[in-house]
Amino acid sequence: MAECPGGESKLLVSKIREGTVIDHIPAGRALAVLKLLNPPRGARVALVMNAESRKLGRKDIVKVEGVTLTPEQTAAVALIAPKATINIIKNYDVVEKRRATPPRTVKGILRCTNPTCITRKPGEPVKPKFKLVKEEPVTLQCIYCGTIITQEEIVEQLSGQT
Ligand SMILES: [Zn+2]
């Protein structure tokens, strides 16, 4: 089969009229990213899985029509796909390219895995808060109890949300 280096990913992103294309997602995490985006019912969604990528070997791509990411969603995407490129599409053109950068601190999106952490106590008004201790792979630490949250745990938690 003929290969088209460099042109391939351009072709894949140019087919959406208005919305967001998230490229360079590590293979296997497209569904987790899609869950985070929580597109409105009826939104047109396309998932490309295990596409060739020179950067990652294999990658996933998520395209969602009619959705523009909030800063919170962009941050959450970065936790699952720290090398993702977020393309905002208008009239079939990429009008903005954002890099998903894992935030220094993460509030509320995840829960601490330590069952005795103060943030897990019923009735405690303490919201979970984590600091970024490593970007690759993303590693977070609970600021209250010091528990480390690994990349796998982050992906698992964020994919489990409905
Ligand atoms: Zn904790």
Backbone and ligand atoms as CSV (ligand in chain L), in Angstrom:
chain,resi,resn,atom,element,x,y,z
A,1,MET,N,N,0.836,-1.203,0.000
A,1,MET,CA,C,0.000,0.000,0.000
A,1,MET,C,C,0.870,1.253,0.000
A,2,ALA,N,N,0.507,2.214,-0.779
A,2,ALA,CA,C,1.313,3.439,-0.896
A,2,ALA,C,C,1.235,4.253,0.392
A,3,GLU,N,N,2.350,4.739,0.829
A,3,GLU,CA,C,2.388,5.570,2.026
A,3,GLU,C,C,2.536,7.022,1.637
A,4,CYS,N,N,2.058,7.855,2.471
A,4,CYS,CA,C,2.106,9.280,2.172
A,4,CYS,C,C,2.641,9.998,3.401
A,5,PRO,N,N,3.964,9.987,3.577
A,5,PRO,CA,C,4.520,10.524,4.818
A,5,PRO,C,C,4.188,12.006,4.976
A,6,GLY,N,N,3.812,12.366,6.172
A,6,GLY,CA,C,3.541,13.782,6.440
A,6,GLY,C,C,2.175,14.228,5.985
A,7,GLY,N,N,1.740,13.759,4.850
A,7,GLY,CA,C,0.451,14.203,4.342
A,7,GLY,C,C,-0.703,13.514,5.023
A,8,GLU,N,N,-0.430,12.361,5.603
A,8,GLU,CA,C,-1.480,11.530,6.149
A,8,GLU,C,C,-2.295,12.238,7.241
A,9,SER,N,N,-1.593,12.803,8.212
A,9,SER,CA,C,-2.351,13.329,9.329
A,9,SER,C,C,-3.089,14.604,8.915
A,10,LYS,N,N,-2.574,15.325,7.944
A,10,LYS,CA,C,-3.261,16.493,7.427
A,10,LYS,C,C,-4.595,16.063,6.783
A,11,LEU,N,N,-4.536,14.998,6.048
A,11,LEU,CA,C,-5.722,14.466,5.405
A,11,LEU,C,C,-6.772,14.085,6.437
A,12,LEU,N,N,-6.303,13.443,7.521
A,12,LEU,CA,C,-7.236,12.982,8.535
A,12,LEU,C,C,-7.911,14.130,9.267
A,13,VAL,N,N,-7.190,15.233,9.479
A,13,VAL,CA,C,-7.796,16.317,10.250
A,13,VAL,C,C,-8.645,17.249,9.403
A,14,SER,N,N,-8.530,17.167,8.079
A,14,SER,CA,C,-9.178,18.197,7.279
A,14,SER,C,C,-10.631,17.875,6.926
A,15,LYS,N,N,-11.134,16.760,7.431
A,15,LYS,CA,C,-12.468,16.355,6.980
A,15,LYS,C,C,-13.615,16.841,7.856
A,16,ILE,N,N,-13.292,17.590,8.884
A,16,ILE,CA,C,-14.329,18.036,9.796
A,16,ILE,C,C,-14.595,19.522,9.529
A,17,ARG,N,N,-15.858,19.934,9.583
A,17,ARG,CA,C,-16.179,21.321,9.210
A,17,ARG,C,C,-15.909,22.279,10.372
A,18,GLU,N,N,-16.421,21.907,11.539
A,18,GLU,CA,C,-16.313,22.799,12.687
A,18,GLU,C,C,-16.196,21.937,13.939
A,19,GLY,N,N,-15.162,22.156,14.712
A,19,GLY,CA,C,-15.029,21.346,15.910
A,19,GLY,C,C,-13.591,21.216,16.355
A,20,THR,N,N,-13.274,20.055,16.931
A,20,THR,CA,C,-11.955,19.856,17.506
A,20,THR,C,C,-11.385,18.520,17.050
A,21,VAL,N,N,-10.119,18.535,16.700
A,21,VAL,CA,C,-9.412,17.302,16.377
A,21,VAL,C,C,-8.259,17.173,17.358
A,22,ILE,N,N,-8.219,16.057,18.071
A,22,ILE,CA,C,-7.121,15.825,19.003
A,22,ILE,C,C,-6.233,14.746,18.414
A,23,ASP,N,N,-5.016,15.153,18.106
A,23,ASP,CA,C,-4.073,14.282,17.427
A,23,ASP,C,C,-2.968,13.879,18.407
A,24,HIS,N,N,-2.217,12.850,18.030
A,24,HIS,CA,C,-1.097,12.356,18.844
A,24,HIS,C,C,-1.523,11.871,20.216
A,25,ILE,N,N,-2.626,11.152,20.257
A,25,ILE,CA,C,-3.046,10.486,21.493
A,25,ILE,C,C,-2.358,9.120,21.504
A,26,PRO,N,N,-1.750,8.720,22.619
A,26,PRO,CA,C,-1.138,7.388,22.641
A,26,PRO,C,C,-2.172,6.323,22.273
A,27,ALA,N,N,-1.764,5.362,21.465
A,27,ALA,CA,C,-2.684,4.329,20.988
A,27,ALA,C,C,-3.404,3.675,22.166
A,28,GLY,N,N,-4.708,3.512,22.005
A,28,GLY,CA,C,-5.513,2.850,23.040
A,28,GLY,C,C,-6.220,3.813,23.972
A,29,ARG,N,N,-5.943,5.111,23.829
A,29,ARG,CA,C,-6.559,6.056,24.776
A,29,ARG,C,C,-7.620,6.954,24.144
A,30,ALA,N,N,-7.990,6.673,22.902
A,30,ALA,CA,C,-8.978,7.517,22.224
A,30,ALA,C,C,-10.312,7.544,22.966
A,31,LEU,N,N,-10.731,6.389,23.459
A,31,LEU,CA,C,-12.029,6.332,24.134
A,31,LEU,C,C,-12.000,7.117,25.445
A,32,ALA,N,N,-10.892,7.047,26.145
A,32,ALA,CA,C,-10.751,7.810,27.390
A,32,ALA,C,C,-10.836,9.306,27.099
A,33,VAL,N,N,-10.190,9.736,26.017
A,33,VAL,CA,C,-10.237,11.152,25.637
A,33,VAL,C,C,-11.662,11.545,25.255
A,34,LEU,N,N,-12.315,10.680,24.492
A,34,LEU,CA,C,-13.683,10.975,24.065
A,34,LEU,C,C,-14.622,11.133,25.260
A,35,LYS,N,N,-14.447,10.278,26.267
A,35,LYS,CA,C,-15.284,10.364,27.461
A,35,LYS,C,C,-15.132,11.699,28.154
A,36,LEU,N,N,-13.892,12.183,28.179
A,36,LEU,CA,C,-13.622,13.480,28.795
A,36,LEU,C,C,-14.326,14.612,28.076
A,37,LEU,N,N,-14.363,14.516,26.756
A,37,LEU,CA,C,-14.938,15.590,25.953
A,37,LEU,C,C,-16.444,15.636,26.110
A,38,ASN,N,N,-17.012,14.470,26.416
A,38,ASN,CA,C,-18.430,14.395,26.670
A,38,ASN,C,C,-19.257,15.151,25.623
A,39,PRO,N,N,-19.115,14.764,24.354
A,39,PRO,CA,C,-19.789,15.511,23.295
A,39,PRO,C,C,-21.313,15.418,23.422
A,40,PRO,N,N,-22.004,16.470,22.992
A,40,PRO,CA,C,-23.465,16.463,23.087
A,40,PRO,C,C,-24.068,15.312,22.281
A,41,ARG,N,N,-25.229,14.844,22.724
A,41,ARG,CA,C,-25.931,13.777,22.025
A,41,ARG,C,C,-26.144,14.162,20.561
A,42,GLY,N,N,-25.831,13.273,19.683
A,42,GLY,CA,C,-26.027,13.559,18.270
A,42,GLY,C,C,-24.815,14.173,17.592
A,43,ALA,N,N,-23.801,14.532,18.384
A,43,ALA,CA,C,-22.590,15.119,17.789
A,43,ALA,C,C,-21.884,14.082,16.925
A,44,ARG,N,N,-21.322,14.536,15.813
A,44,ARG,CA,C,-20.599,13.623,14.949
A,44,ARG,C,C,-19.195,13.417,15.506
A,45,VAL,N,N,-18.840,12.171,15.693
A,45,VAL,CA,C,-17.569,11.838,16.328
A,45,VAL,C,C,-16.838,10.830,15.456
A,46,ALA,N,N,-15.545,11.012,15.282
A,46,ALA,CA,C,-14.757,10.021,14.559
A,46,ALA,C,C,-13.531,9.654,15.372
A,47,LEU,N,N,-13.292,8.377,15.485
A,47,LEU,CA,C,-12.098,7.904,16.183
A,47,LEU,C,C,-11.192,7.220,15.175
A,48,VAL,N,N,-9.927,7.588,15.199
A,48,VAL,CA,C,-8.948,6.872,14.395
A,48,VAL,C,C,-8.034,6.174,15.383
A,49,MET,N,N,-7.940,4.862,15.257
A,49,MET,CA,C,-7.125,4.136,16.211
A,49,MET,C,C,-5.954,3.472,15.522
A,50,ASN,N,N,-4.822,3.460,16.227
A,50,ASN,CA,C,-3.610,2.810,15.730
A,50,ASN,C,C,-3.130,3.344,14.391
A,51,ALA,N,N,-3.253,4.666,14.225
A,51,ALA,CA,C,-2.693,5.281,13.017
A,51,ALA,C,C,-1.173,5.314,13.139
A,52,GLU,N,N,-0.504,5.345,11.993
A,52,GLU,CA,C,0.954,5.431,12.005
A,52,GLU,C,C,1.375,6.797,12.530
A,53,SER,N,N,2.387,6.817,13.359
A,53,SER,CA,C,2.930,8.080,13.828
A,53,SER,C,C,4.434,7.964,13.973
A,54,ARG,N,N,5.139,8.902,13.391
A,54,ARG,CA,C,6.592,8.865,13.532
A,54,ARG,C,C,6.990,9.203,14.955
A,55,LYS,N,N,6.161,10.049,15.612
A,55,LYS,CA,C,6.479,10.486,16.961
A,55,LYS,C,C,6.195,9.395,17.994
A,56,LEU,N,N,5.081,8.701,17.832
A,56,LEU,CA,C,4.636,7.783,18.873
A,56,LEU,C,C,4.626,6.314,18.452
A,57,GLY,N,N,4.955,6.028,17.199
A,57,GLY,CA,C,4.813,4.656,16.720
A,57,GLY,C,C,3.390,4.431,16.251
A,58,ARG,N,N,2.498,4.272,17.215
A,58,ARG,CA,C,1.066,4.192,16.917
A,58,ARG,C,C,0.354,5.268,17.697
A,59,LYS,N,N,-0.680,5.832,17.092
A,59,LYS,CA,C,-1.402,6.884,17.795
A,59,LYS,C,C,-2.890,6.781,17.505
A,60,ASP,N,N,-3.653,7.426,18.346
A,60,ASP,CA,C,-5.095,7.554,18.136
A,60,ASP,C,C,-5.414,9.021,17.834
A,61,ILE,N,N,-6.502,9.216,17.130
A,61,ILE,CA,C,-6.966,10.571,16.819
A,61,ILE,C,C,-8.470,10.633,17.134
A,62,VAL,N,N,-8.895,11.711,17.753
A,62,VAL,CA,C,-10.321,11.894,18.046
A,62,VAL,C,C,-10.786,13.168,17.360
A,63,LYS,N,N,-11.896,13.057,16.638
A,63,LYS,CA,C,-12.472,14.231,15.978
A,63,LYS,C,C,-13.905,14.395,16.467
A,64,VAL,N,N,-14.216,15.574,16.920
A,64,VAL,CA,C,-15.570,15.829,17.400
A,64,VAL,C,C,-16.100,17.083,16.746
A,65,GLU,N,N,-17.218,16.945,16.095
A,65,GLU,CA,C,-17.795,18.099,15.420
A,65,GLU,C,C,-18.613,18.931,16.417
A,66,GLY,N,N,-18.478,20.249,16.322
A,66,GLY,CA,C,-19.292,21.148,17.134
A,66,GLY,C,C,-18.850,21.298,18.576
A,67,VAL,N,N,-17.664,20.813,18.920
A,67,VAL,CA,C,-17.199,20.927,20.299
A,67,VAL,C,C,-15.887,21.708,20.329
A,68,THR,N,N,-15.829,22.742,21.169
A,68,THR,CA,C,-14.568,23.449,21.401
A,68,THR,C,C,-14.187,23.195,22.852
A,69,LEU,N,N,-12.952,22.802,23.060
A,69,LEU,CA,C,-12.538,22.404,24.407
A,69,LEU,C,C,-12.458,23.585,25.369
A,70,THR,N,N,-12.930,23.372,26.594
A,70,THR,CA,C,-12.727,24.344,27.654
A,70,THR,C,C,-11.289,24.176,28.176
A,71,PRO,N,N,-10.765,25.171,28.894
A,71,PRO,CA,C,-9.419,25.016,29.471
A,71,PRO,C,C,-9.329,23.786,30.391
A,72,GLU,N,N,-10.402,23.496,31.126
A,72,GLU,CA,C,-10.406,22.321,32.011
A,72,GLU,C,C,-10.284,21.037,31.205
A,73,GLN,N,N,-11.026,20.991,30.094
A,73,GLN,CA,C,-10.958,19.794,29.249
A,73,GLN,C,C,-9.584,19.646,28.608
A,74,THR,N,N,-9.005,20.768,28.200
A,74,THR,CA,C,-7.668,20.730,27.613
A,74,THR,C,C,-6.672,20.174,28.628
A,75,ALA,N,N,-6.791,20.635,29.874
A,75,ALA,CA,C,-5.900,20.152,30.930
A,75,ALA,C,C,-6.103,18.662,31.168
A,76,ALA,N,N,-7.358,18.237,31.185
A,76,ALA,CA,C,-7.647,16.824,31.426
A,76,ALA,C,C,-7.127,15.954,30.282
A,77,VAL,N,N,-7.263,16.438,29.059
A,77,VAL,CA,C,-6.731,15.696,27.909
A,77,VAL,C,C,-5.214,15.520,28.065
A,78,ALA,N,N,-4.556,16.580,28.541
A,78,ALA,CA,C,-3.100,16.517,28.724
A,78,ALA,C,C,-2.689,15.444,29.727
A,79,LEU,N,N,-3.553,15.169,30.683
A,79,LEU,CA,C,-3.232,14.142,31.682
A,79,LEU,C,C,-3.250,12.748,31.061
A,80,ILE,N,N,-4.079,12.556,30.044
A,80,ILE,CA,C,-4.189,11.259,29.371
A,80,ILE,C,C,-3.218,11.186,28.196
A,81,ALA,N,N,-3.044,12.300,27.509
A,81,ALA,CA,C,-2.245,12.336,26.291
A,81,ALA,C,C,-1.328,13.556,26.325
A,82,PRO,N,N,-0.210,13.445,27.074
A,82,PRO,CA,C,0.636,14.632,27.288
A,82,PRO,C,C,1.275,15.195,26.027
A,83,LYS,N,N,1.253,14.425,24.932
A,83,LYS,CA,C,1.847,14.947,23.698
A,83,LYS,C,C,0.796,15.315,22.669
A,84,ALA,N,N,-0.448,15.345,23.083
A,84,ALA,CA,C,-1.530,15.585,22.133
A,84,ALA,C,C,-1.464,16.982,21.533
A,85,THR,N,N,-1.907,17.083,20.289
A,85,THR,CA,C,-2.074,18.364,19.632
A,85,THR,C,C,-3.568,18.577,19.477
A,86,ILE,N,N,-4.040,19.730,19.885
A,86,ILE,CA,C,-5.462,20.017,19.797
A,86,ILE,C,C,-5.674,21.034,18.678
A,87,ASN,N,N,-6.383,20.619,17.654
A,87,ASN,CA,C,-6.639,21.477,16.496
A,87,ASN,C,C,-8.083,21.955,16.538
A,88,ILE,N,N,-8.254,23.248,16.531
A,88,ILE,CA,C,-9.603,23.808,16.474
A,88,ILE,C,C,-9.915,24.078,15.003
A,89,ILE,N,N,-11.019,23.517,14.544
A,89,ILE,CA,C,-11.359,23.570,13.125
A,89,ILE,C,C,-12.550,24.499,12.884
A,90,LYS,N,N,-12.372,25.380,11.922
A,90,LYS,CA,C,-13.494,26.210,11.461
A,90,LYS,C,C,-13.475,26.201,9.939
A,91,ASN,N,N,-14.622,25.937,9.344
A,91,ASN,CA,C,-14.705,25.891,7.878
A,91,ASN,C,C,-13.641,25.009,7.240
A,92,TYR,N,N,-13.471,23.817,7.813
A,92,TYR,CA,C,-12.521,22.810,7.315
A,92,TYR,C,C,-11.059,23.201,7.490
A,93,ASP,N,N,-10.793,24.328,8.130
A,93,ASP,CA,C,-9.410,24.767,8.308
A,93,ASP,C,C,-9.011,24.713,9.778
A,94,VAL,N,N,-7.737,24.422,10.016
A,94,VAL,CA,C,-7.232,24.512,11.390
A,94,VAL,C,C,-6.997,25.991,11.690
A,95,VAL,N,N,-7.794,26.549,12.614
A,95,VAL,CA,C,-7.640,27.969,12.929
A,95,VAL,C,C,-6.795,28.168,14.179
A,96,GLU,N,N,-6.648,27.105,14.961
A,96,GLU,CA,C,-5.843,27.222,16.171
A,96,GLU,C,C,-5.264,25.869,16.508
A,97,LYS,N,N,-4.001,25.863,16.915
A,97,LYS,CA,C,-3.349,24.638,17.342
A,97,LYS,C,C,-2.916,24.830,18.774
A,98,ARG,N,N,-3.371,23.944,19.652
A,98,ARG,CA,C,-2.941,24.043,21.041
A,98,ARG,C,C,-2.152,22.805,21.400
A,99,ARG,N,N,-1.165,22.960,22.235
A,99,ARG,CA,C,-0.479,21.807,22.787
A,99,ARG,C,C,-1.128,21.469,24.115
A,100,ALA,N,N,-1.368,20.195,24.321
A,100,ALA,CA,C,-1.887,19.781,25.605
A,100,ALA,C,C,-0.713,19.718,26.581
A,101,THR,N,N,-0.703,20.599,27.538
A,101,THR,CA,C,0.369,20.597,28.535
A,101,THR,C,C,-0.218,20.206,29.882
A,102,PRO,N,N,0.331,19.191,30.511
A,102,PRO,CA,C,-0.219,18.813,31.809
A,102,PRO,C,C,-0.120,19.977,32.791
A,103,PRO,N,N,-1.196,20.283,33.505
A,103,PRO,CA,C,-1.187,21.411,34.426
A,103,PRO,C,C,-0.306,21.127,35.640
A,104,ARG,N,N,0.240,22.195,36.230
A,104,ARG,CA,C,1.087,22.054,37.434
A,104,ARG,C,C,0.297,21.476,38.595
A,105,THR,N,N,-0.944,21.919,38.738
A,105,THR,CA,C,-1.793,21.364,39.779
A,105,THR,C,C,-3.117,20.924,39.162
A,106,VAL,N,N,-3.682,19.885,39.724
A,106,VAL,CA,C,-4.929,19.331,39.221
A,106,VAL,C,C,-5.934,19.340,40.365
A,107,LYS,N,N,-7.059,19.992,40.133
A,107,LYS,CA,C,-8.068,20.071,41.185
A,107,LYS,C,C,-9.359,19.420,40.723
A,108,GLY,N,N,-9.874,18.537,41.556
A,108,GLY,CA,C,-11.238,18.048,41.324
A,108,GLY,C,C,-11.431,16.967,40.281
A,109,ILE,N,N,-10.574,16.877,39.259
A,109,ILE,CA,C,-10.835,15.923,38.177
A,109,ILE,C,C,-10.650,14.476,38.633
A,110,LEU,N,N,-9.662,14.267,39.487
A,110,LEU,CA,C,-9.322,12.906,39.912
A,110,LEU,C,C,-9.562,12.754,41.404
A,111,ARG,N,N,-9.620,11.470,41.833
A,111,ARG,CA,C,-9.672,11.300,43.274
A,111,ARG,C,C,-8.422,10.578,43.744
A,112,CYS,N,N,-8.075,10.834,45.011
A,112,CYS,CA,C,-6.892,10.223,45.606
A,112,CYS,C,C,-7.149,8.726,45.760
A,113,THR,N,N,-6.118,7.923,45.494
A,113,THR,CA,C,-6.298,6.465,45.575
A,113,THR,C,C,-6.126,5.939,46.995
A,114,ASN,N,N,-5.702,6.803,47.898
A,114,ASN,CA,C,-5.547,6.388,49.295
A,114,ASN,C,C,-6.891,6.510,50.013
A,115,PRO,N,N,-7.475,5.358,50.416
A,115,PRO,CA,C,-8.822,5.396,51.007
A,115,PRO,C,C,-8.888,6.184,52.313
A,116,THR,N,N,-7.763,6.380,52.996
A,116,THR,CA,C,-7.814,7.122,54.259
A,116,THR,C,C,-7.447,8.599,54.077
A,117,CYS,N,N,-7.256,9.016,52.839
A,117,CYS,CA,C,-6.932,10.425,52.570
A,117,CYS,C,C,-8.098,11.315,53.004
A,118,ILE,N,N,-7.780,12.498,53.503
A,118,ILE,CA,C,-8.827,13.412,53.995
A,118,ILE,C,C,-9.837,13.758,52.898
A,119,THR,N,N,-9.375,13.745,51.640
A,119,THR,CA,C,-10.271,14.083,50.538
A,119,THR,C,C,-11.293,12.979,50.261
A,120,ARG,N,N,-11.111,11.805,50.869
A,120,ARG,CA,C,-12.031,10.692,50.650
A,120,ARG,C,C,-13.038,10.561,51.779
A,121,LYS,N,N,-12.859,11.335,52.860
A,121,LYS,CA,C,-13.754,11.218,54.012
A,121,LYS,C,C,-15.111,11.825,53.692
A,122,PRO,N,N,-16.175,11.055,53.941
A,122,PRO,CA,C,-17.508,11.609,53.664
A,122,PRO,C,C,-17.752,12.840,54.533
A,123,GLY,N,N,-18.344,13.846,53.986
A,123,GLY,CA,C,-18.670,15.041,54.756
A,123,GLY,C,C,-17.531,16.034,54.872
A,124,GLU,N,N,-16.326,15.652,54.431
A,124,GLU,CA,C,-15.207,16.604,54.448
A,124,GLU,C,C,-15.281,17.487,53.200
A,125,PRO,N,N,-15.263,18.785,53.391
A,125,PRO,CA,C,-15.366,19.643,52.209
A,125,PRO,C,C,-14.018,19.846,51.498
A,126,VAL,N,N,-13.101,18.889,51.653
A,126,VAL,CA,C,-11.778,19.042,51.052
A,126,VAL,C,C,-11.774,18.439,49.657
A,127,LYS,N,N,-11.553,19.273,48.671
A,127,LYS,CA,C,-11.497,18.804,47.279
A,127,LYS,C,C,-10.128,18.198,46.995
A,128,PRO,N,N,-10.111,17.079,46.246
A,128,PRO,CA,C,-8.820,16.491,45.904
A,128,PRO,C,C,-7.956,17.481,45.128
A,129,LYS,N,N,-6.676,17.523,45.465
A,129,LYS,CA,C,-5.747,18.417,44.773
A,129,LYS,C,C,-4.409,17.700,44.632
A,130,PHE,N,N,-3.863,17.769,43.441
A,130,PHE,CA,C,-2.615,17.059,43.165
A,130,PHE,C,C,-1.618,18.006,42.526
A,131,LYS,N,N,-0.342,17.720,42.791
A,131,LYS,CA,C,0.668,18.479,42.045
A,131,LYS,C,C,1.360,17.544,41.060
A,132,LEU,N,N,1.783,18.152,39.965
A,132,LEU,CA,C,2.471,17.398,38.923
A,132,LEU,C,C,3.910,17.167,39.384
A,133,VAL,N,N,4.312,15.881,39.487
A,133,VAL,CA,C,5.692,15.622,39.868
A,133,VAL,C,C,6.529,15.139,38.683
A,134,LYS,N,N,5.840,14.672,37.625
A,134,LYS,CA,C,6.565,14.228,36.440
A,134,LYS,C,C,5.636,14.351,35.236
A,135,GLU,N,N,6.218,14.772,34.097
A,135,GLU,CA,C,5.395,14.969,32.909
A,135,GLU,C,C,5.334,13.749,32.002
A,136,GLU,N,N,6.391,12.952,32.014
A,136,GLU,CA,C,6.471,11.837,31.067
A,136,GLU,C,C,6.995,10.581,31.736
A,137,PRO,N,N,6.179,9.607,32.080
A,137,PRO,CA,C,4.715,9.670,32.005
A,137,PRO,C,C,4.154,10.563,33.112
A,138,VAL,N,N,2.955,11.079,32.875
A,138,VAL,CA,C,2.347,11.985,33.849
A,138,VAL,C,C,2.225,11.296,35.209
A,139,THR,N,N,2.772,11.947,36.219
A,139,THR,CA,C,2.702,11.416,37.573
A,139,THR,C,C,2.278,12.556,38.497
A,140,LEU,N,N,1.264,12.280,39.308
A,140,LEU,CA,C,0.737,13.301,40.210
A,140,LEU,C,C,0.913,12.849,41.651
A,141,GLN,N,N,0.925,13.832,42.554
A,141,GLN,CA,C,1.010,13.512,43.967
A,141,GLN,C,C,-0.055,14.289,44.721
A,142,CYS,N,N,-0.777,13.576,45.586
A,142,CYS,CA,C,-1.811,14.217,46.409
A,142,CYS,C,C,-1.127,15.191,47.361
A,143,ILE,N,N,-1.624,16.434,47.413
A,143,ILE,CA,C,-0.955,17.404,48.280
A,143,ILE,C,C,-1.320,17.180,49.754
A,144,TYR,N,N,-2.350,16.374,50.013
A,144,TYR,CA,C,-2.757,16.155,51.404
A,144,TYR,C,C,-2.055,14.968,52.046
A,145,CYS,N,N,-1.953,13.857,51.292
A,145,CYS,CA,C,-1.375,12.662,51.908
A,145,CYS,C,C,-0.121,12.163,51.200
A,146,GLY,N,N,0.249,12.789,50.090
A,146,GLY,CA,C,1.494,12.414,49.427
A,146,GLY,C,C,1.403,11.194,48.528
A,147,THR,N,N,0.209,10.615,48.392
A,147,THR,CA,C,0.058,9.440,47.534
A,147,THR,C,C,0.347,9.791,46.072
A,148,ILE,N,N,1.087,8.900,45.421
A,148,ILE,CA,C,1.431,9.086,44.011
A,148,ILE,C,C,0.340,8.475,43.129
A,149,ILE,N,N,-0.099,9.214,42.135
A,149,ILE,CA,C,-1.065,8.716,41.152
A,149,ILE,C,C,-0.323,8.533,39.834
A,150,THR,N,N,-0.285,7.306,39.344
A,150,THR,CA,C,0.468,7.018,38.119
A,150,THR,C,C,-0.359,7.313,36.870
A,151,GLN,N,N,0.336,7.335,35.734
A,151,GLN,CA,C,-0.329,7.553,34.449
A,151,GLN,C,C,-1.460,6.538,34.223
A,152,GLU,N,N,-1.188,5.276,34.509
A,152,GLU,CA,C,-2.206,4.229,34.318
A,152,GLU,C,C,-3.435,4.509,35.173
A,153,GLU,N,N,-3.214,4.918,36.429
A,153,GLU,CA,C,-4.347,5.200,37.319
A,153,GLU,C,C,-5.149,6.404,36.834
A,154,ILE,N,N,-4.441,7.387,36.291
A,154,ILE,CA,C,-5.122,8.577,35.764
A,154,ILE,C,C,-6.029,8.177,34.592
A,155,VAL,N,N,-5.458,7.409,33.656
A,155,VAL,CA,C,-6.228,6.982,32.485
A,155,VAL,C,C,-7.436,6.157,32.931
A,156,GLU,N,N,-7.194,5.251,33.879
A,156,GLU,CA,C,-8.266,4.385,34.371
A,156,GLU,C,C,-9.391,5.213,34.999
A,157,GLN,N,N,-9.022,6.186,35.836
A,157,GLN,CA,C,-10.043,7.016,36.496
A,157,GLN,C,C,-10.814,7.855,35.488
A,158,LEU,N,N,-10.091,8.452,34.555
A,158,LEU,CA,C,-10.761,9.340,33.608
A,158,LEU,C,C,-11.604,8.564,32.595
A,159,SER,N,N,-11.225,7.316,32.288
A,159,SER,CA,C,-12.049,6.522,31.370
A,159,SER,C,C,-13.283,5.991,32.064
A,160,GLY,N,N,-13.193,5.837,33.375
A,160,GLY,CA,C,-14.321,5.273,34.118
A,160,GLY,C,C,-15.447,6.263,34.334
A,161,GLN,N,N,-15.163,7.545,34.163
A,161,GLN,CA,C,-16.193,8.559,34.408
A,161,GLN,C,C,-17.292,8.502,33.360
A,162,THR,N,N,-18.491,8.769,33.818
A,162,THR,CA,C,-19.591,8.833,32.836
A,162,THR,C,C,-20.242,10.204,32.896
L,1,ZN,ZN,ZN,-4.560,11.895,49.235
